[in-house]
Amino acid sequence: MTTVLVLNGPNLGRLGSREPDVYGSADLDALRTVLEADAGDGTRIDLRQTDDEGELIGWLHEAVDSGTSVILNPAAFTHYSYGLRDAAAMVTKAGLLLVEVHLSNPHAREAFRHTSVISGVATGVIAGFGFDSYRLALDLVVRRSTE
């Protein structure tokens, strides 16, 4: 069985109530349901969320140690967390997939959101499609892991 680690950074635990005009009205439980339905047999979704930068970094270390591909929504850490960037680089340097995702399109928002310190070390980036950003990332990870 293939496991995909779906990691979510700060404030994403407030999905459904935080700025629904930007992030949508569904919560993380709804995202889990969507991804588990899309994953099908043979793929397990391990979805986690934290507001703690150190915990998120630890989960990336865990991905390296276990050989697990990652879908990562770094949220606000996207723009400034060099510690998270270095941990994400460990994932891709280990030959694992790390897909950076965003619910909204950061480039269509405030200028400070236009820079990602994660994108340069990620396998790829999918943004602006709400939950479909995660679904597209999952499709890619599942297809690449069976090639």
DSSP file (Angstrom, degrees, kcal/mol; ACC not computed):
  #  RESIDUE AA STRUCTURE BP1 BP2  ACC     N-H-->O    O-->H-N    N-H-->O    O-->H-N    TCO  KAPPA ALPHA  PHI   PSI    X-CA   Y-CA   Z-CA
    1    1 A M              0   0    0      0, 0.0     2,-0.4     0, 0.0    42,-0.2   0.000 360.0 360.0 360.0 134.6    0.0    0.0    0.0
    2    2 A T  E     -a   43   0A   0     40,-3.1    42,-3.5    66,-0.0     2,-0.4  -0.766 360.0-154.2 -90.3 132.9    1.2    3.5   -0.9
    3    3 A T  E     -a   44   0A   0     -2,-0.4    66,-0.6    40,-0.2     2,-0.5  -0.907   3.9-162.2-106.5 136.6    0.9    6.2    1.7
    4    4 A V  E     -ab  45  69A   0     40,-2.7    42,-2.6    -2,-0.4     2,-0.6  -0.981  12.3-144.5-116.9 123.0    0.7    9.9    0.7
    5    5 A L  E     -ab  46  70A   0     64,-2.4    66,-2.9    -2,-0.5     2,-0.7  -0.780  12.2-166.0 -88.6 120.0    1.4   12.4    3.4
    6    6 A V  E     -ab  47  71A   0     40,-2.3    42,-2.8    -2,-0.6     2,-0.4  -0.909  11.9-170.1-110.8 104.7   -0.9   15.4    3.0
    7    7 A L  E     -ab  48  72A   0     64,-2.9    66,-3.0    -2,-0.7     2,-0.4  -0.803   7.4-169.5-106.8 136.0    0.5   18.2    5.2
    8    8 A N  E     -ab  49  73A   0     40,-1.4    42,-2.2    -2,-0.4     3,-0.1  -0.983   8.7-150.7-128.4 131.7   -1.2   21.5    6.0
    9    9 A G    >   -     0   0    0     64,-2.6     3,-1.5    -2,-0.4     4,-0.3   0.135  46.5 -21.2 -88.2-158.4    0.3   24.5    7.7
   10   10 A P  T 3  S+     0   0    0      0, 0.0    66,-0.4     0, 0.0    -1,-0.2  -0.073 120.8   4.0 -60.3 141.8   -1.0   27.3    9.9
   11   11 A N  T >  S+     0   0    0     -3,-0.1     3,-1.6     1,-0.1     7,-0.1   0.289  93.0 109.2  72.8  -5.8   -4.7   28.3   10.0
   12   12 A L  G X   +     0   0    0     -3,-1.5     3,-1.4     1,-0.3    16,-0.2   0.674  66.0  71.1 -74.4 -13.7   -5.8   25.6    7.6
   13   13 A G  G 3  S+     0   0    0     -4,-0.3    -1,-0.3     1,-0.2    15,-0.1   0.602  92.2  61.0 -69.0 -11.0   -7.5   23.9   10.6
   14   14 A R  G X> S+     0   0    0     -3,-1.6     3,-2.1    13,-0.1     4,-2.1   0.268  73.9 138.1 -98.7   8.8   -9.9   26.8   10.3
   15   15 A L  T <4  +     0   0    0     -3,-1.4    13,-0.3     1,-0.2    10,-0.1  -0.246  64.6  34.5 -54.2 144.3  -11.0   25.9    6.7
   16   16 A G  T 34 S+     0   0    0      8,-0.8    -1,-0.2     2,-0.4    11,-0.1  -0.042 126.3  41.3  97.4 -30.0  -14.7   26.2    6.3
   17   17 A S  T <4 S+     0   0    0     -3,-2.1     2,-0.7     9,-0.1    -2,-0.2   0.612  94.4  83.4-119.1 -22.4  -14.9   29.2    8.6
   18   18 A R  S  < S-     0   0    0     -4,-2.1    -2,-0.4     1,-0.2     5,-0.4  -0.763 117.1 -35.4 -90.4 117.3  -11.9   31.3    7.7
   19   19 A E    >>  -     0   0    0     -2,-0.7     4,-2.9     1,-0.1     3,-2.0   0.872  66.0-174.0  39.5  64.3  -12.4   33.6    4.7
   20   20 A P  H 3> S+     0   0    0      0, 0.0     4,-1.6     0, 0.0    -1,-0.1   0.761  79.9  65.7 -60.3 -23.2  -14.7   31.2    2.8
   21   21 A D  H 34 S+     0   0    0      2,-0.2    -2,-0.1     1,-0.1     4,-0.1   0.760 116.0  28.1 -67.6 -23.2  -14.6   33.6   -0.2
   22   22 A V  H <4 S+     0   0    0     -3,-2.0    -1,-0.1     2,-0.2   108,-0.1   0.820 136.2  25.5-100.2 -45.0  -10.9   32.8   -0.5
   23   23 A Y  H  < S-     0   0    0     -4,-2.9     3,-0.2    -5,-0.4    -2,-0.2   0.467 105.9-114.1-106.6  -4.3  -10.5   29.3    0.8
   24   24 A G     <  -     0   0    0     -4,-1.6    -8,-0.8    -5,-0.4    -1,-0.3  -0.197  26.0 -88.5  91.9 171.8  -14.0   27.8    0.3
   25   25 A S  S    S+     0   0    0    -10,-0.1     2,-0.2    -5,-0.1    -1,-0.1   0.407  91.9  95.9-103.9   0.6  -16.6   26.7    2.8
   26   26 A A        -     0   0    0     -3,-0.2   -10,-0.2    -6,-0.1     2,-0.1  -0.642  63.4-139.2 -93.4 151.8  -15.5   23.0    3.2
   27   27 A D     >  -     0   0    0     -2,-0.2     4,-1.8   -11,-0.1     3,-0.3  -0.342  33.0 -88.9-101.6-177.0  -13.2   21.9    6.1
   28   28 A L  H  > S+     0   0    0    -13,-0.3     4,-2.7     1,-0.2     5,-0.2   0.826 124.3  59.1 -64.1 -32.2  -10.3   19.5    6.4
   29   29 A D  H  > S+     0   0    0      2,-0.2     4,-2.1     1,-0.2    -1,-0.2   0.899 106.1  49.1 -62.8 -38.4  -12.6   16.6    7.1
   30   30 A A  H  > S+     0   0    0     -3,-0.3     4,-2.3     2,-0.2    -2,-0.2   0.896 109.9  51.4 -66.1 -39.4  -14.3   17.2    3.7
   31   31 A L  H  X S+     0   0    0     -4,-1.8     4,-2.8     2,-0.2     5,-0.2   0.927 108.6  51.4 -62.1 -44.1  -10.8   17.4    2.1
   32   32 A R  H  X S+     0   0    0     -4,-2.7     4,-2.8     1,-0.2     5,-0.2   0.923 109.7  50.1 -57.3 -45.3   -9.9   14.0    3.7
   33   33 A T  H  X S+     0   0    0     -4,-2.1     4,-2.0     2,-0.2    -1,-0.2   0.920 111.8  47.7 -60.6 -45.4  -13.1   12.5    2.3
   34   34 A V  H  X S+     0   0    0     -4,-2.3     4,-2.1     2,-0.2    -2,-0.2   0.935 114.7  45.3 -61.0 -48.0  -12.5   13.8   -1.2
   35   35 A L  H  X S+     0   0    0     -4,-2.8     4,-2.4     1,-0.2    -2,-0.2   0.892 111.3  51.5 -68.4 -39.4   -8.9   12.6   -1.2
   36   36 A E  H  X S+     0   0    0     -4,-2.8     4,-1.2    -5,-0.2    -1,-0.2   0.890 111.0  49.2 -63.8 -37.6   -9.7    9.2    0.2
   37   37 A A  H  < S+     0   0    0     -4,-2.0    -2,-0.2    -5,-0.2    -1,-0.2   0.898 114.8  44.8 -66.4 -40.3  -12.4    8.7   -2.5
   38   38 A D  H  < S+     0   0    0     -4,-2.1    -2,-0.2     1,-0.2    -1,-0.2   0.819 104.8  63.7 -71.6 -31.1   -9.9    9.7   -5.2
   39   39 A A  H  < S-     0   0    0     -4,-2.4    -1,-0.2    -5,-0.2    -2,-0.2   0.875  83.1-177.2 -66.0 -38.4   -7.1    7.6   -3.8
   40   40 A G    ><  -     0   0    0     -4,-1.2     3,-1.3    -5,-0.1    -1,-0.1  -0.126  42.3 -16.5  70.1-171.3   -8.8    4.3   -4.4
   41   41 A D  T 3  S+     0   0    0      1,-0.2     3,-0.1   -40,-0.0     0, 0.0  -0.360 127.9  26.9 -66.9 142.9   -7.5    0.9   -3.4
   42   42 A G  T 3  S+     0   0    0      1,-0.1   -40,-3.1    -2,-0.1     2,-0.4   0.383 101.9  90.4  89.6  -4.1   -3.8    0.7   -2.6
   43   43 A T  E <   -a    2   0A   0     -3,-1.3     2,-0.5   -42,-0.2   -40,-0.2  -0.989  55.1-162.1-129.8 128.6   -3.3    4.3   -1.5
   44   44 A R  E     -a    3   0A   0    -42,-3.5   -40,-2.7    -2,-0.4     2,-0.5  -0.912  11.4-144.1-109.0 132.4   -3.7    5.5    2.0
   45   45 A I  E     -a    4   0A   0     -2,-0.5     2,-0.6   -42,-0.2   -40,-0.2  -0.848  11.2-171.0 -96.1 124.1   -4.1    9.2    2.8
   46   46 A D  E     -a    5   0A   0    -42,-2.6   -40,-2.3    -2,-0.5     2,-0.5  -0.851  15.0-174.6-114.1  91.6   -2.4   10.5    5.9
   47   47 A L  E     +a    6   0A   0     -2,-0.6     2,-0.3   -42,-0.2   -40,-0.2  -0.759   7.2 170.0 -95.6 129.2   -3.7   14.1    6.3
   48   48 A R  E     -a    7   0A   0    -42,-2.8   -40,-1.4    -2,-0.5     2,-0.3  -0.945  15.3-166.0-136.4 155.3   -2.4   16.3    9.0
   49   49 A Q  E     +a    8   0A   0     -2,-0.3     2,-0.3   -42,-0.2   -40,-0.2  -0.998  11.7 167.9-142.1 141.1   -2.5   19.9   10.0
   50   50 A T        -     0   0    0    -42,-2.2   -38,-0.2    -2,-0.3    -2,-0.0  -0.994  34.2-154.6-149.0 151.0   -0.5   22.0   12.4
   51   51 A D  S    S+     0   0    0     -2,-0.3     2,-0.6   -41,-0.2   -42,-0.1   0.353  77.4  95.4 -96.7   1.7    0.0   25.6   13.3
   52   52 A D     >  -     0   0    0      1,-0.2     4,-2.0   -43,-0.1     5,-0.2  -0.846  61.6-158.0-103.2 118.3    3.5   24.7   14.6
   53   53 A E  H  > S+     0   0    0     -2,-0.6     4,-2.3     1,-0.2     5,-0.2   0.892  93.8  53.0 -60.2 -42.7    6.4   25.2   12.2
   54   54 A G  H  > S+     0   0    0      1,-0.2     4,-2.4     2,-0.2    -1,-0.2   0.882 107.9  50.5 -63.3 -38.9    8.6   22.7   14.1
   55   55 A E  H  > S+     0   0    0      2,-0.2     4,-2.0     1,-0.2    -1,-0.2   0.914 109.9  50.3 -65.4 -42.0    6.0   20.0   14.0
   56   56 A L  H  X S+     0   0    0     -4,-2.0     4,-1.7     2,-0.2    -2,-0.2   0.909 110.5  49.8 -62.3 -42.6    5.6   20.5   10.2
   57   57 A I  H  X S+     0   0    0     -4,-2.3     4,-2.1     1,-0.2    -1,-0.2   0.918 108.8  53.1 -61.3 -43.7    9.4   20.2    9.8
   58   58 A G  H  X S+     0   0    0     -4,-2.4     4,-2.3     1,-0.2    -1,-0.2   0.873 105.8  53.5 -59.5 -37.9    9.4   17.0   11.9
   59   59 A W  H  X S+     0   0    0     -4,-2.0     4,-1.9     2,-0.2    -1,-0.2   0.862 107.0  51.5 -66.9 -34.8    6.7   15.5    9.6
   60   60 A L  H  X S+     0   0    0     -4,-1.7     4,-2.0     2,-0.2    -2,-0.2   0.897 108.8  50.7 -67.6 -39.0    8.9   16.2    6.5
   61   61 A H  H  X S+     0   0    0     -4,-2.1     4,-2.6     1,-0.2    -2,-0.2   0.916 108.6  52.8 -60.6 -42.3   11.8   14.5    8.3
   62   62 A E  H  X S+     0   0    0     -4,-2.3     4,-2.1     1,-0.2    -2,-0.2   0.888 105.8  53.9 -59.5 -40.6    9.4   11.5    8.9
   63   63 A A  H  X>S+     0   0    0     -4,-1.9     5,-2.3     2,-0.2     4,-1.1   0.919 109.8  47.4 -61.2 -43.7    8.5   11.5    5.2
   64   64 A V  H ><5S+     0   0    0     -4,-2.0     3,-0.6     1,-0.2    -2,-0.2   0.950 113.1  48.0 -61.2 -49.0   12.2   11.2    4.3
   65   65 A D  H 3<5S+     0   0    0     -4,-2.6    -1,-0.2     1,-0.2    -2,-0.2   0.808 119.2  38.6 -64.8 -30.6   12.8    8.5    6.8
   66   66 A S  H 3<5S-     0   0    0     -4,-2.1    -1,-0.2    -5,-0.2    -2,-0.2   0.480 107.7-119.4 -99.4  -4.0    9.8    6.4    5.7
   67   67 A G  T <<5 +     0   0    0     -4,-1.1     2,-0.5    -3,-0.6    -3,-0.2   0.889  58.8 155.1  69.3  39.5   10.2    7.1    2.0
   68   68 A T      < -     0   0    0     -5,-2.3    -1,-0.2    -6,-0.2   -64,-0.1  -0.863  41.5-128.6-108.0 130.2    6.8    8.8    1.7
   69   69 A S  E     -b    4   0A   0    -66,-0.6   -64,-2.4    -2,-0.5     2,-0.4  -0.381  28.4-141.7 -71.8 155.8    5.8   11.3   -0.9
   70   70 A V  E     -bc   5  98A   0     27,-2.7    29,-2.6   -66,-0.2     2,-0.5  -0.957  21.9-163.0-130.1 136.5    4.3   14.6    0.3
   71   71 A I  E     -bc   6  99A   0    -66,-2.9   -64,-2.9    -2,-0.4     2,-0.5  -0.991  31.4-167.9-107.6 121.0    1.5   17.0   -0.7
   72   72 A L  E     -bc   7 100A   0     27,-2.8    29,-2.7    -2,-0.5   -64,-0.2  -0.946  28.3-177.9-124.1 120.8    2.3   20.1    1.2
   73   73 A N  E     -b    8   0A   0    -66,-3.0   -64,-2.6    -2,-0.5    29,-0.1  -0.891  10.9-178.1-106.6  96.7    0.2   23.2    1.7
   74   74 A P    >   -     0   0    0      0, 0.0     3,-1.7     0, 0.0     4,-0.2   0.595  15.2-170.6 -74.4  -8.3    2.7   25.3    3.7
   75   75 A A  G >   -     0   0    0     26,-0.4     3,-2.2     1,-0.3     4,-0.3  -0.244  69.3  -4.2  53.4-135.8    0.2   28.2    4.1
   76   76 A A  G >  S+     0   0    0    -66,-0.4     3,-1.3     1,-0.3     4,-0.3   0.774 128.3  69.2 -60.9 -26.2    1.8   31.3    5.6
   77   77 A F  G X> S+     0   0    0     -3,-1.7     4,-2.1     1,-0.3     3,-1.0   0.717  80.7  81.6 -63.9 -17.9    5.1   29.4    6.1
   78   78 A T  G <4 S+     0   0    0     -3,-2.2    39,-2.9     1,-0.2    40,-0.6   0.847  91.7  46.9 -49.6 -38.9    5.3   29.5    2.3
   79   79 A H  G <4 S+     0   0    0     -3,-1.3    -1,-0.2    -4,-0.3    -2,-0.2   0.571 130.2   4.0 -92.1 -11.9    6.7   33.0    2.3
   80   80 A Y  T <4 S+     0   0    0     -3,-1.0     2,-1.3    -4,-0.3    -2,-0.2   0.521  83.5 114.0-151.9  -6.3    9.4   33.0    4.9
   81   81 A S     X  +     0   0    0     -4,-2.1     4,-2.1     1,-0.2     5,-0.1  -0.613  25.5 170.7 -87.6  96.6   10.2   29.7    6.5
   82   82 A Y  H  > S+     0   0    0     -2,-1.3     4,-2.4     2,-0.2    -1,-0.2   0.801  80.2  58.5 -71.8 -28.3   13.7   28.7    5.5
   83   83 A G  H  > S+     0   0    0      2,-0.2     4,-1.8     1,-0.2    -1,-0.2   0.922 108.5  44.8 -64.0 -43.4   13.6   25.9    8.0
   84   84 A L  H  > S+     0   0    0      2,-0.2     4,-2.6     1,-0.2    -2,-0.2   0.891 111.2  54.4 -65.9 -39.7   10.6   24.4    6.3
   85   85 A R  H  X S+     0   0    0     -4,-2.1     4,-2.3     1,-0.2    -2,-0.2   0.920 108.2  48.7 -59.2 -44.8   12.3   25.0    2.9
   86   86 A D  H  X S+     0   0    0     -4,-2.4     4,-1.4     2,-0.2    -1,-0.2   0.880 112.0  48.6 -65.3 -37.8   15.3   23.1    4.0
   87   87 A A  H  X S+     0   0    0     -4,-1.8     4,-1.2     2,-0.2    -1,-0.2   0.890 110.5  51.3 -67.8 -39.4   13.2   20.2    5.3
   88   88 A A  H  X S+     0   0    0     -4,-2.6     4,-1.8     1,-0.2     3,-0.3   0.890 106.0  55.9 -63.4 -38.7   11.2   20.2    2.0
   89   89 A A  H  X S+     0   0    0     -4,-2.3     4,-2.7     1,-0.2    -1,-0.2   0.859 101.2  57.8 -61.9 -35.0   14.6   20.0    0.1
   90   90 A M  H  X S+     0   0    0     -4,-1.4     4,-1.1     2,-0.2    -1,-0.2   0.874 104.0  53.6 -62.0 -35.8   15.5   16.9    2.1
   91   91 A V  H  <>S+     0   0    0     -4,-1.2     5,-1.8    -3,-0.3     3,-0.4   0.960 113.8  39.1 -63.7 -52.1   12.3   15.2    0.7
   92   92 A T  H ><5S+     0   0    0     -4,-1.8     3,-1.8     1,-0.2    -2,-0.2   0.860 112.2  56.7 -71.0 -33.6   13.1   15.9   -2.9
   93   93 A K  H 3<5S+     0   0    0     -4,-2.7    -1,-0.2     1,-0.3    -2,-0.2   0.760 100.5  60.2 -67.3 -22.4   16.8   15.2   -2.5
   94   94 A A  T 3<5S-     0   0    0     -4,-1.1    -1,-0.3    -3,-0.4    -2,-0.2   0.431 125.0-106.4 -80.8   1.1   15.8   11.8   -1.2
   95   95 A G  T < 5S+     0   0    0     -3,-1.8     2,-0.2     1,-0.3    -3,-0.2   0.627  78.8 131.3  84.6  13.9   14.1   11.2   -4.5
   96   96 A L      < -     0   0    0     -5,-1.8    -1,-0.3    -6,-0.2     2,-0.3  -0.650  61.2-106.8 -98.1 155.6   10.6   11.6   -3.2
   97   97 A L        -     0   0    0     -2,-0.2   -27,-2.7    -3,-0.1     2,-0.4  -0.612  31.5-178.7 -78.7 138.9    7.8   13.7   -4.6
   98   98 A L  E     -c   70   0A   0     -2,-0.3    25,-2.6   -29,-0.2    26,-1.0  -0.900   5.4-170.5-137.4 108.7    6.9   16.9   -2.8
   99   99 A V  E     -cd  71 124A   0    -29,-2.6   -27,-2.8    -2,-0.4     2,-0.4  -0.893  13.3-146.4-104.4 118.1    4.0   18.8   -4.5
  100  100 A E  E     -cd  72 125A   0     24,-2.5    26,-2.6    -2,-0.6     2,-0.3  -0.699  24.3-174.5 -80.7 129.1    3.4   22.3   -3.1
  101  101 A V  E     - d   0 126A   0    -29,-2.7   -26,-0.4    -2,-0.4     2,-0.3  -0.924  14.9-173.7-126.7 153.0   -0.3   23.1   -3.2
  102  102 A H  E     - d   0 127A   0     24,-1.7    26,-1.2    -2,-0.3    27,-0.7  -0.993  22.9-145.1-142.1 139.0   -2.4   26.2   -2.4
  103  103 A L  S    S+     0   0    0     -2,-0.3    27,-2.6    24,-0.2     2,-0.2   0.921  90.8  37.1 -66.4 -45.5   -6.2   26.5   -2.4
  104  104 A S  S    S-     0   0    0     25,-0.2    24,-1.1    24,-0.1    25,-0.2  -0.463  97.9 -99.4 -98.6 174.6   -6.0   30.1   -3.7
  105  105 A N    >   -     0   0    0     23,-0.3     3,-2.0    22,-0.2     4,-0.1  -0.850  28.6-161.6 -96.2 104.4   -3.7   31.5   -6.3
  106  106 A P  G >  S+     0   0    0      0, 0.0     3,-1.3     0, 0.0     7,-0.2   0.799  87.9  61.3 -57.2 -28.6   -1.0   33.4   -4.3
  107  107 A H  G 3  S+     0   0    0      1,-0.3     7,-0.1     7,-0.1    -2,-0.0   0.634 100.7  53.6 -75.5 -12.9    0.0   35.4   -7.4
  108  108 A A  G <  S+     0   0    0     -3,-2.0    -1,-0.3     5,-0.1     2,-0.1   0.256 107.6  62.8-100.2  10.6   -3.5   36.9   -7.6
  109  109 A R  S <  S-     0   0    0     -3,-1.3     5,-0.1     1,-0.3     0, 0.0  -0.281 102.7 -26.9-117.6-158.8   -3.4   38.1   -4.0
  110  110 A E    >   -     0   0    0      1,-0.1     3,-1.7    -2,-0.1    -1,-0.3  -0.148  62.8-113.5 -57.2 149.9   -1.3   40.5   -1.9
  111  111 A A  G >  S+     0   0    0      1,-0.3     3,-1.9     2,-0.2     4,-0.3   0.831 113.3  62.3 -57.2 -36.5    2.3   41.1   -3.1
  112  112 A F  G >  S+     0   0    0      1,-0.3     3,-0.6     2,-0.2    -1,-0.3   0.755  98.5  58.5 -64.8 -20.7    3.9   39.4   -0.1
  113  113 A R  G <  S+     0   0    0     -3,-1.7    -1,-0.3     1,-0.2    -2,-0.2   0.523  84.9  81.5 -83.0  -5.2    2.2   36.2   -1.1
  114  114 A H  G <  S+     0   0    0     -3,-1.9     2,-0.5    -4,-0.3    -1,-0.2   0.684  80.5  73.3 -75.2 -17.7    3.9   36.1   -4.5
  115  115 A T    <   -     0   0    0     -3,-0.6     2,-0.5    -4,-0.3     3,-0.0  -0.859  58.6-174.4-104.5 128.6    7.1   34.7   -3.1
  116  116 A S        -     0   0    0     -2,-0.5     4,-0.4     1,-0.1   -37,-0.2  -0.984  15.7-169.0-118.0 125.0    7.5   31.1   -2.1
  117  117 A V  S    S+     0   0    0    -39,-2.9   -38,-0.1    -2,-0.5     4,-0.1   0.569  91.5  55.6 -82.0  -9.1   10.6   29.8   -0.5
  118  118 A I  S >> S+     0   0    0    -40,-0.6     3,-2.1     1,-0.1     4,-1.0   0.825  88.6  72.5 -89.2 -36.8    9.3   26.3   -0.9
  119  119 A S  G >4 S+     0   0    0      1,-0.3     3,-0.5     2,-0.2    -2,-0.1   0.816  89.1  61.2 -53.5 -38.1    8.7   26.3   -4.7
  120  120 A G  G 34 S+     0   0    0     -4,-0.4    -1,-0.3     1,-0.2    -2,-0.1   0.689 114.2  34.1 -66.7 -18.4   12.3   26.1   -5.7
  121  121 A V  G <4 S+     0   0    0     -3,-2.1    -1,-0.2    -4,-0.1    -2,-0.2   0.455  98.6 100.0-113.6  -4.2   12.8   22.8   -3.9
  122  122 A A  S << S-     0   0    0     -4,-1.0   -23,-0.2    -3,-0.5     3,-0.1  -0.431  77.0-126.9 -77.7 155.5    9.4   21.3   -4.6
  123  123 A T  S    S-     0   0    0    -25,-2.6     2,-0.3     1,-0.3   -24,-0.2   0.885  86.2 -30.2 -64.5 -39.0    8.8   18.8   -7.4
  124  124 A G  E     -d   99   0A   0    -26,-1.0   -24,-2.5     2,-0.0     2,-0.4  -0.970  58.7-121.7-168.8 173.2    6.0   21.0   -8.6
  125  125 A V  E     -d  100   0A   0     -2,-0.3     2,-0.4   -26,-0.2   -24,-0.2  -0.992  15.4-175.7-133.4 134.6    3.4   23.5   -7.6
  126  126 A I  E     +d  101   0A   0    -26,-2.6   -24,-1.7    -2,-0.4     2,-0.3  -0.993  21.6 162.2-129.7 124.1   -0.4   23.5   -8.1
  127  127 A A  E     +d  102   0A   0     -2,-0.4   -22,-0.2   -26,-0.2   -24,-0.2  -0.984  41.0  33.5-144.9 150.2   -2.4   26.5   -6.9
  128  128 A G  S    S+     0   0    0    -26,-1.2   -23,-0.3   -24,-1.1   -25,-0.2   0.492  82.2  97.2  94.3   5.5   -5.7   28.3   -7.3
  129  129 A F  S >  S-     0   0    0    -27,-0.7     3,-1.6     1,-0.4   -25,-0.2   0.142  74.4-137.4-114.6  19.9   -8.0   25.4   -7.7
  130  130 A G  T >> S-     0   0    0    -27,-2.6     3,-1.8     1,-0.3     4,-0.6  -0.326  80.5  -9.6  59.8-140.4   -9.4   24.9   -4.2
  131  131 A F  H >> S+     0   0    0      1,-0.3     4,-2.1     2,-0.2     3,-0.6   0.788 130.4  71.6 -61.0 -26.1   -9.6   21.3   -3.2
  132  132 A D  H <> S+     0   0    0     -3,-1.6     4,-2.7     1,-0.2    -1,-0.3   0.765  86.1  65.6 -63.4 -23.0   -8.8   20.4   -6.8
  133  133 A S  H <> S+     0   0    0     -3,-1.8     4,-1.8     2,-0.2    -1,-0.2   0.936 107.0  41.5 -60.1 -44.4   -5.3   21.6   -6.2
  134  134 A Y  H <X S+     0   0    0     -3,-0.6     4,-2.9    -4,-0.6    -2,-0.2   0.894 113.3  53.2 -67.7 -40.8   -4.9   18.7   -3.8
  135  135 A R  H  X S+     0   0    0     -4,-2.1     4,-2.4     1,-0.2    -2,-0.2   0.905 109.6  47.8 -64.0 -41.4   -6.7   16.3   -6.1
  136  136 A L  H  X S+     0   0    0     -4,-2.7     4,-2.0     2,-0.2    -1,-0.2   0.910 112.6  49.4 -64.5 -41.6   -4.4   17.1   -9.0
  137  137 A A  H  X S+     0   0    0     -4,-1.8     4,-2.7    -5,-0.2    -2,-0.2   0.917 110.8  50.1 -63.0 -43.3   -1.4   16.6   -6.8
  138  138 A L  H  X S+     0   0    0     -4,-2.9     4,-2.9     1,-0.2     5,-0.3   0.919 108.0  53.0 -61.9 -43.9   -2.7   13.3   -5.5
  139  139 A D  H  X S+     0   0    0     -4,-2.4     4,-2.5     1,-0.2    -1,-0.2   0.926 111.5  46.7 -56.8 -45.5   -3.3   12.1   -9.1
  140  140 A L  H  X S+     0   0    0     -4,-2.0     4,-2.8     2,-0.2     5,-0.2   0.939 112.9  48.0 -62.6 -48.3    0.3   12.9  -10.0
  141  141 A V  H  X S+     0   0    0     -4,-2.7     4,-1.9     1,-0.2    -2,-0.2   0.918 113.7  47.1 -61.4 -44.4    1.7   11.3   -6.9
  142  142 A V  H  X S+     0   0    0     -4,-2.9     4,-0.9     2,-0.2    -1,-0.2   0.936 114.3  46.7 -64.4 -46.2   -0.3    8.1   -7.4
  143  143 A R  H >< S+     0   0    0     -4,-2.5     3,-0.7    -5,-0.3     4,-0.5   0.922 113.7  48.0 -62.6 -43.8    0.6    7.9  -11.1
  144  144 A R  H >< S+     0   0    0     -4,-2.8     3,-0.5     1,-0.2    -1,-0.2   0.821 108.2  54.9 -67.5 -30.5    4.3    8.5  -10.5
  145  145 A S  H 3< S+     0   0    0     -4,-1.9    -1,-0.2    -5,-0.2    -2,-0.2   0.679 110.0  46.7 -78.7 -14.9    4.4    5.9   -7.7
  146  146 A T  T <<        0   0    0     -4,-0.9    -1,-0.2    -3,-0.7    -2,-0.2   0.431 360.0 360.0-102.9  -0.6    3.0    3.2   -9.9
  147  147 A E    <         0   0    0     -3,-0.5    -1,-0.2    -4,-0.5    -2,-0.1   0.484 360.0 360.0 -77.5 360.0    5.3    4.0  -12.9
